[in-house]
Amino acid sequence: MRVSELLEGVEVKKVIGDAGVEVCGLYCDSRLVSTKGLFFALAGTSADGHSFAPYAEERGAVCVVCEREVPVTVTQVIVDDSRKAMAKMSSNFYGNPSEKLKIVGVTGTNGKTSTTFLLKSIVEASGGSAGVLGTSGCFIGDKLLPTALTTPDPIELNKLLSLMADYGVDVVVMEVSAHALALKKLEGVKFEVGIFTNLTQDHLDFFQNMENYKKTKKSFFSPKFCKNMLINADDPCGREIASECEGTAYTYALDTPARFSAVDIDYSNGISYLADFDGEAANITSPLYGRFNVYNTLAAASACKILGIFANDIVKGIRALREVEGRFNVIDSGKGFKVIIDYAHTPDGVKNVLTAARELCKRKLICVFGCGGNRDKSKRKVMGNIVSELADFAVITSDNPRYEDPMDIINEIEKGMKKGVSAYICIENRAKAIHYALYTAKEGDIVAILGKGSERYQEIAGIRYPYSDMETVNKLLDKA
């Protein structure tokens, strides 16, 4: 494809050289550039891609997209925003695949992954084909293609969307992270429905404060991205979005008047409730646990009603999803106690999971948890406080410490633990911490292991070591 064709819809300040040059691949990492490649020079937090433009030329780049002139002899396209240009040019390169698909985007602090897999299950129950993009990777039907980020970078994102279109996927469901919005990854992507789940504390290492985080989330709910918008009206930020956004906005809620709602909620065996789809009733049952999954199932069901899927297929699809990997997975120990594994790593997520676990707990609730390194430090003390109030006993351990000293993180969590409310112990090694919790548990107890969910690694000093909470638990229980 010629550079001039890639630039359709892109705001260009100046082209230096031949815009008719042929391009065979797009790259934002100079180390990966190959012959006839186009390199995007991005200004990052730790390095400026403009300084790597000469190396990209050496590797075979025939064009560089940049925000200022760089010392290369190949074609340069000068733009105001390289990230925005990369997103739109990536869409053009792969034939604007989002226009060939029905795409549902789910954004919010918590609930994104579960909601996307519920949507997938419903679409498939209706006879359609679904793809998923998110924290767990890229799924085309049951085929998994691993991805590095919740919302992939624009080049990979559009490549995957194009692949899904080629496979005949009917509906693509994707998690939309706040980082993706802030970094303009979604320019050129069109969503049939955009869903807002909730807004609670997270990612303040990047956004600095909740106002910036909220503003970024809200930016998704615009006709620029979404044809239809589905908003959680029980969330304060959701009510702001519903009242301010342009375009077609629907609401769902449990406690607030809304177009889609749930009543007569029962938590005794999974969840069940009567859903009101704007005047049409449906009895929803799900093996998933907790009030947070009432929100997730209602959001998925409501979005599918907007897509035109029949209520009986929605009921069937929700009932069919037994669990979402890494999200409130319940394991019977065979020794009278249960183990719950969940990805909860935010204050609100931890509170939701422990509250739901308490509903199932007959005796003591034991919580194993930690906090990630080089991320929002302010939530560590808060999470410690929440665990100390909701659990009977806690084992504070390491999560993904990254480049921080694990004990420094643990010490910060400790500051939030209310002594006398909940007993606790600190064990840095995560596998040993889980072993201690399982060894301590008695009949009727629940051991909730939070923070990593389905992750298959632990990142320590910049290195990702193979590790899985699920495998660790299963190994220890088999030995017991």
C-alpha positions in Angstrom: 0.0 0.0 0.0 1.3 3.5 -0.8 1.9 6.0 1.9 -0.6 8.4 0.2 -3.3 5.8 0.6 -2.4 5.2 4.3 -2.8 8.9 5.0 -6.5 9.0 4.1 -8.3 10.8 7.0 -5.0 11.7 8.7 -4.1 15.3 9.6 -0.8 15.9 8.0 1.4 19.0 8.5 4.0 18.2 5.8 5.4 15.4 3.7 9.1 15.3 2.9 9.9 13.0 0.0 7.8 10.7 -2.0 4.3 10.0 -0.7 3.8 7.4 -3.4 6.4 5.0 -1.9 5.1 1.4 -1.3 4.9 0.2 2.3 4.7 -3.5 3.2 4.5 -3.3 7.0 3.9 -1.0 10.0 6.2 -0.7 13.1 6.5 1.3 16.2 9.5 -0.6 17.5 12.6 0.2 15.4 14.2 -3.2 16.3 11.4 -5.0 14.4 11.4 -2.9 11.2 12.0 -4.9 8.0 12.3 -4.1 4.3 9.7 -1.5 3.0 8.5 -0.9 6.5 6.9 2.3 7.8 8.2 3.4 11.3 6.1 5.5 13.7 8.3 7.7 15.9 6.4 7.9 19.3 7.3 10.0 22.3 7.3 7.5 25.2 7.7 8.0 29.0 11.2 6.5 29.0 12.4 7.0 25.5 11.7 9.1 22.4 11.1 7.1 19.2 12.3 10.0 17.1 15.9 9.2 18.1 15.5 5.7 16.7 14.4 6.8 13.2 17.9 6.5 11.7 18.1 2.9 13.0 14.7 2.2 11.5 16.0 3.4 8.2 19.0 1.1 8.5 16.6 -1.8 9.1 14.7 -1.1 5.9 12.1 1.6 6.7 11.1 3.6 3.6 9.0 6.1 5.5 9.0 7.6 9.0 5.9 9.2 10.6 7.0 11.8 13.2 6.1 15.0 15.0 9.3 16.8 13.9 11.9 16.3 11.2 14.4 13.6 11.8 17.9 12.9 10.2 16.8 10.3 7.6 16.9 10.2 3.8 13.6 8.3 3.4 10.1 9.8 3.2 9.0 11.7 6.3 5.4 12.4 7.2 5.2 15.2 9.8 2.0 15.1 12.0 0.9 16.8 15.2 0.3 13.5 16.9 2.2 10.3 15.9 0.0 8.1 18.1 -3.2 9.3 16.6 -1.8 9.0 13.1 -0.6 5.4 13.8 -4.1 4.4 14.9 -5.8 5.7 11.8 -3.1 4.6 9.4 -3.2 1.1 10.9 -6.9 1.0 10.3 -6.3 2.0 6.7 -3.5 -0.5 6.2 -5.8 -3.4 7.2 -8.8 -2.2 5.2 -10.7 -0.5 8.0 -11.7 -3.8 9.5 -13.9 -2.3 12.3 -16.4 -1.2 9.6 -16.9 -4.8 8.6 -17.7 -6.0 12.1 -20.1 -5.4 14.9 -17.8 -4.4 17.8 -18.9 -4.0 21.4 -16.4 -2.1 23.7 -16.4 -2.5 27.5 -14.7 0.1 29.7 -14.6 0.6 33.4 -12.4 -0.2 36.3 -13.8 -3.6 37.1 -16.0 -6.2 35.3 -14.6 -5.8 31.8 -13.3 -9.3 31.3 -16.3 -11.1 32.8 -18.7 -8.9 30.8 -16.9 -9.7 27.5 -17.0 -13.4 28.0 -20.7 -13.2 28.9 -21.3 -11.3 25.7 -19.4 -14.0 23.7 -21.4 -16.8 25.3 -24.7 -15.0 24.4 -23.7 -14.3 20.8 -22.7 -18.0 20.4 -26.0 -19.1 22.0 -27.9 -17.1 19.4 -26.0 -18.9 16.6 -23.5 -16.2 15.9 -19.7 -16.2 15.9 -17.8 -14.1 18.5 -14.3 -12.9 19.0 -12.9 -11.4 22.2 -10.0 -9.0 22.8 -8.8 -8.3 26.3 -6.8 -9.1 29.3 -7.0 -12.9 28.7 -5.8 -12.5 25.1 -7.5 -12.7 21.7 -10.1 -15.4 21.2 -11.6 -16.3 17.8 -14.2 -18.8 18.8 -12.2 -21.1 21.1 -8.9 -20.4 19.5 -6.6 -18.3 21.7 -4.0 -15.8 20.3 -2.0 -14.3 23.2 -1.7 -10.5 23.3 0.6 -8.4 25.5 -1.9 -5.7 26.5 -5.6 -5.4 27.5 -6.2 -3.3 24.5 -3.5 -4.1 21.9 -1.5 -1.3 20.2 -3.2 0.0 17.0 -1.1 -2.1 14.5 -1.8 -5.4 16.3 -5.4 -4.4 17.1 -6.3 -3.7 13.5 -4.4 -6.8 12.3 -6.5 -8.9 14.8 -9.7 -7.3 13.7 -8.9 -7.9 10.1 -8.2 -11.6 10.9 -11.5 -11.8 12.7 -13.3 -10.3 9.7 -11.6 -12.9 7.5 -12.7 -15.7 9.8 -16.3 -14.5 9.5 -16.8 -13.4 13.1 -20.1 -11.6 13.6 -19.5 -9.8 16.8 -16.2 -8.7 18.4 -16.2 -7.9 22.1 -13.2 -6.0 23.4 -12.0 -4.5 26.6 -11.3 -0.8 26.3 -8.7 0.3 28.8 -8.2 3.8 30.0 -4.6 3.6 28.8 -5.8 2.8 25.3 -8.0 5.9 25.3 -5.3 8.1 26.6 -2.8 6.8 24.1 -5.3 7.2 21.2 -5.2 3.6 20.2 -8.8 3.5 19.0 -8.8 6.2 16.4 -10.7 4.8 13.4 -12.4 2.0 15.3 -16.2 2.1 15.3 -18.2 0.5 18.1 -21.8 -0.7 17.7 -22.2 -0.5 21.5 -20.0 1.0 24.2 -20.5 -0.2 27.8 -19.5 1.6 31.0 -19.3 -0.7 34.0 -18.0 1.5 36.9 -15.2 3.9 38.0 -13.2 3.3 41.1 -9.5 3.9 42.1 -6.9 2.4 39.7 -4.0 3.5 37.5 -3.2 6.7 39.4 0.5 6.1 38.7 -0.4 7.0 35.1 -3.3 9.4 35.4 -2.1 11.1 38.6 -5.6 11.7 40.0 -9.2 10.4 39.7 -10.4 13.4 37.7 -7.9 12.7 34.9 -8.8 9.0 35.0 -12.6 9.8 34.9 -12.2 12.3 32.1 -10.3 9.6 30.0 -13.0 7.0 30.6 -15.8 9.5 29.7 -14.1 10.3 26.4 -15.1 6.9 25.0 -18.7 7.8 25.1 -19.0 9.9 22.0 -20.5 9.4 18.6 -16.9 9.5 17.4 -16.5 6.0 18.8 -19.9 4.6 19.8 -23.2 4.3 17.9 -25.0 3.2 21.0 -23.9 3.7 24.7 -24.9 1.5 27.6 -24.2 3.1 31.0 -24.3 1.8 34.6 -26.6 4.3 36.2 -25.8 3.1 39.7 -22.3 4.5 39.3 -21.9 8.3 39.9 -19.6 8.6 36.9 -22.1 6.6 34.9 -24.8 9.1 35.7 -22.6 11.9 34.5 -21.9 10.1 31.3 -25.6 9.4 30.7 -26.6 13.0 31.3 -23.7 14.5 29.2 -23.0 12.3 26.3 -24.2 12.9 22.8 -25.9 10.1 20.8 -28.0 7.2 21.8 -27.6 6.3 25.5 -29.2 3.4 27.4 -28.9 2.8 31.1 -28.8 -0.3 33.3 -29.0 -0.5 37.1 -30.0 -2.4 40.2 -30.8 0.5 42.5 -31.6 3.4 40.1 -34.4 3.8 37.5 -33.0 2.6 34.2 -34.0 1.2 30.8 -32.6 -2.2 31.8 -32.9 -3.4 35.4 -32.8 -6.4 37.7 -35.2 -7.2 40.6 -35.9 -10.2 42.9 -32.1 -11.0 43.1 -31.2 -14.3 44.7 -27.6 -15.2 45.6 -28.3 -18.6 47.2 -27.1 -20.7 44.2 -25.0 -18.6 41.9 -27.2 -15.7 41.0 -30.8 -15.4 39.6 -33.0 -12.4 39.0 -35.9 -11.0 36.9 -34.5 -8.8 34.2 -36.6 -6.0 32.8 -35.4 -5.2 29.3 -37.3 -1.9 28.7 -40.6 -3.6 29.4 -39.7 -7.1 28.3 -39.1 -9.5 31.2 -36.7 -12.5 31.4 -35.7 -14.8 34.2 -31.9 -14.8 34.4 -29.9 -17.5 36.1 -26.1 -17.9 36.2 -23.7 -20.1 38.1 -21.5 -17.0 38.6 -21.4 -15.6 42.2 -21.9 -12.2 43.7 -23.6 -8.9 43.3 -20.9 -7.7 40.9 -21.8 -10.5 38.5 -25.4 -9.3 38.6 -24.1 -6.1 37.1 -21.9 -8.0 34.6 -24.7 -10.3 33.4 -27.1 -7.4 33.2 -24.7 -5.3 31.2 -24.0 -8.2 28.8 -27.7 -9.0 28.4 -28.7 -5.4 27.8 -26.0 -4.9 25.2 -27.2 -8.0 23.4 -30.8 -6.7 23.4 -29.5 -3.5 21.8 -27.8 -5.7 19.2 -31.2 -7.4 18.5 -30.6 -10.7 20.1 -33.7 -12.5 21.4 -34.3 -12.8 25.2 -34.4 -16.6 25.2 -30.9 -16.7 23.6 -29.7 -14.2 26.2 -31.0 -16.4 29.0 -29.4 -19.5 27.4 -26.0 -17.8 26.8 -25.7 -16.4 30.4 -26.6 -19.8 31.9 -24.1 -21.6 29.7 -21.0 -19.7 31.0 -19.9 -21.7 34.0 -16.9 -19.5 34.9 -14.5 -17.0 33.5 -10.9 -18.0 34.0 -9.3 -16.1 36.9 -12.5 -14.5 38.0 -14.0 -15.9 41.2 -13.0 -19.5 40.3 -14.1 -21.7 43.1 -12.1 -24.9 43.9 -13.2 -27.6 46.3 -10.2 -28.6 48.3 -11.5 -32.0 49.1 -10.8 -31.3 52.8 -13.9 -29.3 53.7 -12.8 -25.9 52.7 -13.0 -24.0 49.4 -10.5 -21.9 47.5 -11.4 -18.8 45.4 -9.0 -17.4 42.8 -9.7 -14.0 41.5 -7.9 -11.2 39.6 -9.1 -8.5 42.0 -6.3 -6.0 42.4 -8.1 -2.7 43.1 -9.8 -1.6 46.3 -13.3 -1.9 44.9 -12.5 -5.3 43.3 -11.1 -6.7 46.5 -14.2 -5.4 48.4 -16.6 -7.0 45.9 -14.9 -10.4 45.9 -14.5 -10.7 49.6 -18.1 -9.6 50.2 -19.3 -12.3 47.8 -16.9 -14.8 49.4 -18.3 -14.0 52.8 -21.8 -15.0 51.5 -20.4 -18.5 50.8 -18.3 -18.8 53.9 -19.4 -20.9 56.8 -16.5 -20.3 59.1 -13.3 -18.2 58.5 -12.5 -16.2 55.5 -8.7 -16.2 54.8 -7.3 -13.8 52.2 -4.0 -14.1 50.4 -3.1 -10.9 48.5 -0.5 -8.3 47.6 -0.1 -5.3 45.3 1.8 -4.7 42.1 5.1 -2.8 42.0 5.7 0.4 40.0 2.0 1.1 40.0 -0.4 3.3 42.1 1.1 3.2 45.5 -1.9 5.0 47.2 -4.1 2.0 46.9 -1.8 -0.3 49.0 -2.9 1.0 52.4 -6.5 1.2 51.2 -6.5 -2.5 50.1 -4.9 -3.5 53.4 -7.7 -1.7 55.3 -10.4 -3.4 53.2 -8.9 -6.9 53.7 -8.5 -6.3 57.5 -12.2 -5.4 57.7 -13.7 -8.2 55.6 -11.4 -11.2 56.2 -10.8 -13.1 59.4 -7.2 -13.7 58.6 -4.8 -12.4 55.9 -1.6 -13.5 54.3 0.2 -10.5 52.8 2.5 -11.6 50.0 4.1 -10.5 46.7 2.1 -9.9 43.5 4.1 -8.6 40.6 6.7 -6.5 42.3 8.4 -5.5 39.0 11.3 -3.3 39.9 10.3 -2.6 43.5 11.5 -4.5 46.6 8.6 -6.8 47.5 9.0 -6.2 51.2 8.7 -2.4 50.7 5.3 -3.1 49.0 4.2 -5.4 51.8 5.2 -2.9 54.4 3.0 -0.2 52.8 0.1 -2.7 52.7 0.7 -3.3 56.4 0.0 0.3 57.2 -3.6 -0.2 56.3 -4.2 -3.3 58.3 -6.3 -2.7 61.3 -4.7 -4.7 64.1 -7.3 -6.4 66.2 -9.9 -6.5 63.4 -8.1 -9.1 61.4 -5.0 -11.1 62.2 -2.4 -11.4 59.5 1.1 -12.6 58.6 3.5 -11.5 55.9 5.1 -14.1 53.6 7.0 -12.7 50.6 7.1 -15.8 48.5 3.7 -16.2 46.9 3.7 -20.0 46.6 4.8 -20.3 50.2 2.1 -17.8 51.3 -0.6 -19.9 49.5 0.8 -23.1 51.1 0.5 -21.4 54.5 -3.1 -20.4 53.9 -4.1 -23.8 52.7 -2.3 -25.5 55.6 -4.1 -23.2 58.0 -7.6 -23.6 56.5 -10.1 -25.8 58.3 -13.5 -27.3 57.3 -16.0 -24.5 56.4 -13.3 -21.9 55.7 -12.7 -20.1 52.4 -9.3 -19.1 51.1 -9.5 -16.2 48.7 -6.3 -15.7 46.6 -6.5 -12.3 45.0 -4.5 -10.3 42.5 -3.3 -12.5 39.7 -6.3 -14.5 38.5 -5.4 -16.3 35.3 -1.9 -14.7 34.9 0.8 -17.3 34.1 3.8 -15.3 35.3 5.2 -13.3 38.2 7.2 -10.3 37.2 10.2 -9.8 39.5 13.0 -7.3 38.7 11.8 -6.9 35.1 11.8 -10.7 34.4 8.6 -12.7 34.0 9.0 -16.1 35.7 6.4 -18.9 34.9 3.9 -18.9 37.8 0.2 -19.6 38.2 -2.0 -19.3 41.3 -4.3 -22.1 39.9 -1.4 -24.4 39.3 0.1 -23.7 42.7 -3.2 -24.4 44.4 -3.8 -27.6 42.5 -0.3 -28.9 43.1 -0.6 -28.2 46.8 -4.0 -29.8 47.1 -2.9 -32.9 45.3 0.0 -33.2 47.8 -2.3 -32.7 50.8 
